[in-house]
């Protein structure tokens, strides 16, 4: 095998290794986050909570025909 071809292959492998190292470093930085996750993430992970009173009782209406508390 020609020496120039060997050098070319080694340079390509070096590029691939650099990309892999950078990717792993980025993953490591993300895993060290501290604190409370954003509401969007917690809402996606948490199961939906149902309000049993909302399903049973109709909305309260005053004598004038408007809703109470809303």
Secondary structure, DSSP 8 states (H G I E B T S, - for coil): --HHHHHHHHHHHHHHHHHHHHHHHHHHHHHT--S---HHHHHHHS-----HHHHHS---B-TTSSBS--
